[in-house]
Amino acid sequence: MVDTSIGRVGQLSCWEHLQPLSKYAMYAQNEQIHVAAWPNLALYEGTAYALGHQVNNAASQVYAVEGSCFVVAPCALVTREIQDMLCAGDPEKEALCLVGGGYSAIFAPDGSEIGERIPHDQEGIIYADIDLHMIGYAKAAADPAGHYSRPDTTRLLINRKKQQPVVNFDDAAGWAEVTEMTEAPDAAE
């Protein structure tokens, strides 16, 4: 989460938008503008509906409502030039790497789409005016990390410390305690 001159901005990529705990962690930090970065949404067109633009744009729209925030959802585009570079004219490869797939959108905290969509096979920029006051109205209706949360039954702990991507198993924090528990002598001994 980053505080900027235009608001508090956060970001998730792709199907991180289907991970409830990741989303809740963002909501709990009072995100105002969310960047929902998506890969090309035409790669599985006609074969895997869940990986297509309908479901993934719906995930961005629901995120806007759940998080009471603006969602800028850019989506990667395969241009004819990219297809030529990656597929070298091979029709089988071209069938797997279709031109288009850029289903970018912007959603307001009430879930409405704002800004004018660009055709999915064209490059461009979507512009939309945002009014951060809309967030207050959305949170007044339902704030999943605020008045509408259930801290009596659930809570999420966030670790904001920088983490190492690889840790030697013997050096992992808490390993000694885990080892002691798993190597406890049998009761029969």
Secondary structure per residue as TSV (DSSP state, phi and psi in degrees):
chain	resnum	aa	ss	phi	psi
A	1	M	-	360.0	135.1
A	2	V	E	-131.8	129.3
A	3	D	E	-81.8	125.2
A	4	T	E	-125.2	176.1
A	5	S	T	-69.5	-17.8
A	6	I	T	-103.6	-3.0
A	7	G	E	141.5	179.2
A	8	R	E	-85.1	115.6
A	9	V	E	-111.9	133.9
A	10	G	E	-130.4	172.8
A	11	Q	E	-153.7	139.9
A	12	L	E	-133.8	158.5
A	13	S	E	-118.7	141.1
A	14	C	G	50.2	-129.8
A	15	W	G	-79.3	9.1
A	16	E	G	-61.1	-19.8
A	17	H	G	-74.2	-4.5
A	18	L	G	-107.1	5.9
A	19	Q	-	-99.3	103.7
A	20	P	H	-55.8	-39.9
A	21	L	H	-69.7	-37.8
A	22	S	H	-63.7	-43.7
A	23	K	H	-63.3	-45.8
A	24	Y	H	-60.9	-38.9
A	25	A	H	-60.3	-37.8
A	26	M	H	-70.7	-45.0
A	27	Y	H	-59.0	-40.8
A	28	A	T	-67.8	-15.5
A	29	Q	T	-96.2	14.3
A	30	N	T	56.5	47.5
A	31	E	-	-61.7	136.8
A	32	Q	S	-107.6	-38.2
A	33	I	E	-127.8	124.0
A	34	H	E	-114.3	133.0
A	35	V	E	-100.3	113.7
A	36	A	E	-102.3	88.4
A	37	A	E	-79.0	126.5
A	38	W	B	-121.9	145.6
A	39	P	-	-74.8	-174.3
A	40	N	-	-60.3	129.6
A	41	L	S	-103.1	24.7
A	42	A	-	-117.5	-3.2
A	43	L	T	-61.1	-31.2
A	44	Y	T	-113.5	20.4
A	45	E	T	-53.3	126.0
A	46	G	T	83.8	-6.3
A	47	T	T	-121.1	-32.7
A	48	A	-	-139.6	91.0
A	49	Y	G	-55.6	-39.2
A	50	A	G	-63.1	-20.2
A	51	L	G	-98.4	4.5
A	52	G	S	-91.3	178.8
A	53	H	H	-67.6	-30.2
A	54	Q	H	-62.6	-50.1
A	55	V	H	-71.1	-42.8
A	56	N	H	-71.6	-36.8
A	57	N	H	-69.1	-32.9
A	58	A	H	-63.4	-38.5
A	59	A	H	-62.4	-39.9
A	60	S	H	-66.2	-40.2
A	61	Q	H	-66.2	-43.5
A	62	V	H	-64.8	-38.0
A	63	Y	H	-58.2	-42.5
A	64	A	H	-59.5	-43.3
A	65	V	H	-71.2	-49.5
A	66	E	H	-60.9	-43.7
A	67	G	H	-86.3	-4.4
A	68	S	T	48.2	52.1
A	69	C	S	-143.9	168.8
A	70	F	E	-83.5	138.9
A	71	V	E	-121.1	119.1
A	72	V	E	-99.0	115.4
A	73	A	E	-115.6	80.2
A	74	P	-	-73.0	150.4
A	75	C	B	-137.4	133.1
A	76	A	-	-62.8	145.8
A	77	L	-	-121.3	136.4
A	78	V	B	-99.7	114.5
A	79	T	-	-88.4	169.2
A	80	R	H	-59.5	-37.3
A	81	E	H	-64.6	-41.7
A	82	I	H	-66.2	-42.9
A	83	Q	H	-60.1	-44.5
A	84	D	H	-60.3	-43.2
A	85	M	H	-65.2	-43.4
A	86	L	H	-80.0	-30.9
A	87	C	H	-106.7	-16.1
A	88	A	T	49.5	38.5
A	89	G	T	77.8	3.3
A	90	D	-	-76.3	115.0
A	91	P	H	-60.0	-33.5
A	92	E	H	-66.1	-43.1
A	93	K	H	-67.5	-39.8
A	94	E	H	-62.1	-33.8
A	95	A	H	-66.6	-23.7
A	96	L	H	-93.7	-13.1
A	97	C	S	-131.2	75.1
A	98	L	-	-72.0	148.2
A	99	V	S	-70.7	136.4
A	100	G	B	110.1	-148.8
A	101	G	-	89.4	1.4
A	102	G	-	-90.0	79.8
A	103	Y	-	-94.1	53.6
A	104	S	-	-67.1	149.6
A	105	A	E	-157.2	163.9
A	106	I	E	-129.8	132.7
A	107	F	E	-121.0	142.4
A	108	A	-	-86.8	167.1
A	109	P	T	-59.4	-18.9
A	110	D	T	-91.7	3.0
A	111	G	S	91.8	-7.9
A	112	S	-	-71.4	146.1
A	113	E	E	-84.3	131.1
A	114	I	E	-121.7	156.6
A	115	G	S	82.4	157.3
A	116	E	-	-94.0	123.9
A	117	R	-	-64.4	147.8
A	118	I	-	-99.8	141.4
A	119	P	-	-53.1	142.2
A	120	H	T	-63.5	-12.7
A	121	D	T	-107.8	15.1
A	122	Q	S	-124.6	143.5
A	123	E	-	-81.7	150.8
A	124	G	-	169.6	-174.5
A	125	I	-	-125.4	133.8
A	126	I	-	-94.0	129.8
A	127	Y	-	-111.4	140.1
A	128	A	-	-152.7	141.5
A	129	D	-	-84.1	137.1
A	130	I	-	-119.3	145.1
A	131	D	-	-121.3	105.5
A	132	L	T	-60.1	-17.3
A	133	H	H	-66.1	-22.8
A	134	M	H	-60.7	-28.8
A	135	I	H	-62.8	-41.6
A	136	G	H	-60.0	-41.6
A	137	Y	H	-65.8	-41.2
A	138	A	H	-65.3	-43.6
A	139	K	H	-67.8	-28.4
A	140	A	H	-65.1	-31.5
A	141	A	H	-75.4	-51.5
A	142	A	-	-161.3	114.2
A	143	D	-	-116.5	98.9
A	144	P	T	-63.4	-19.8
A	145	A	T	-108.3	7.4
A	146	G	T	-124.5	-123.1
A	147	H	T	-62.4	-20.9
A	148	Y	T	-96.7	5.9
A	149	S	-	-81.5	169.8
A	150	R	-	-127.2	69.3
A	151	P	T	-65.1	-14.1
A	152	D	T	-74.2	-20.0
A	153	T	T	-115.8	-31.5
A	154	T	-	-143.4	153.0
A	155	R	-	-156.4	159.3
A	156	L	-	-120.3	130.9
A	157	L	-	-99.3	130.6
A	158	I	-	-111.8	130.1
A	159	N	-	-102.5	108.1
A	160	R	-	-93.3	1.0
A	161	K	S	-72.1	145.6
A	162	K	-	-62.1	132.4
A	163	Q	-	-111.7	148.0
A	164	Q	-	-84.6	136.0
A	165	P	S	-70.2	-24.4
A	166	V	-	-132.0	130.9
A	167	V	-	-128.6	132.1
A	168	N	-	-61.2	130.2
A	169	F	G	-52.9	-40.9
A	170	D	G	-71.3	-21.6
A	171	D	G	-95.5	-4.0
A	172	A	S	-62.3	133.7
A	173	A	T	-58.7	135.8
A	174	G	T	83.8	-3.3
A	175	W	H	-61.4	-38.0
A	176	A	H	-59.9	-42.7
A	177	E	H	-66.3	-40.4
A	178	V	H	-65.0	-42.9
A	179	T	H	-61.9	-42.8
A	180	E	H	-60.7	-41.1
A	181	M	H	-68.8	-39.4
A	182	T	H	-81.6	-19.6
A	183	E	T	-104.1	17.8
A	184	A	-	-64.3	140.9
A	185	P	-	-64.6	149.0
A	186	D	-	-62.8	149.3
A	187	A	T	-66.1	-24.2
A	188	A	T	-76.0	-18.9
A	189	E	-	-76.0	360.0
